[in-house]
Amino acid sequence: MDQSYLVKIDNFEGPLDLLLHLINQYEIDIYDIPVAEITKQYMNYIHTMQQLELNIASEYLVMAATLLAIKSQLLLPNQELEAEDEEYQEDPREELMRRLIEYRRYKEAAGQLQERESESNQIFTRPPQVFDNRSERPPVVRGELSIYDMIAAMSKVFERKKWQQPMDTTIQRAEIPISQRMEEVMDIVRRSKDGVRFTSLFPEPTKSHIVVTFIAILELMKVKEIYCVQEKHFDELLVYQMGEN
């Protein structure tokens, strides 16, 4: 039976988190948000989530509708006031801006609390360890990648890969066990000491293979078998085995 791959990602913190991610990534002034551009980028993420057949929370779709509504309001021609006592019409972006600023404050406060917790955990010591056969290459610094960085990387994969949908909908597609794909990905990562290019993990052009591979990567990251690094914004991700430096 043809069945979609559905997965609920715990890392999704909500549409405001995605918008804040986009604002930071594209260095946008939060007090002067270019709604047309931010809506375009937001919809690209939503489209990629749908291609990956992820279980998208309704709040993401509500925010998409809100952004489109704001964009439509801004596209309307300015109307002159018909009466002097007519109330002032605020910028349609004002409410969204206030919500984003408030969310950013809470997020920064949570980050500070997390840093304090991390610092308090450093008071314990452990016996010295001996590291043999250390590589001379510089250590890899783990980047703080979010699920949105992963989705952005997947968007590039979809742009490069073209898959053919079966003309006959009665044809069953070959189901790929996620556990099997996890083992395959781990085998590829283990054999590379300099990191594996994220896009190289998607050799098959079929959509089912791309989706299962993406879920396999997320699962491996969840169980701390692998991690991804992105040196700069928009650079391709590199995948490493956990413990490699």
Protein Blocks (a to p, Z undefined) as FASTA:
>chain_A
ZZddddddfklgbjklmmmmmmmmnopafklccfklmmmmmmmmmmmmmmnopacdfklm
mmmmmmmmmmmmmmpccdddfbfklccdddfklmmmmmmmmmmmmmmmmmmmmmmmmmmm
mmpccdddddehiafbdcdddddddfklmmmmmmmmmmmpccdddfblkbccddddfklm
mmmmmmmmmmpmnbpafklmmmbfbfklmmmmmmmmmmmmmnopaccddfbghiacdddd
ehiZZ
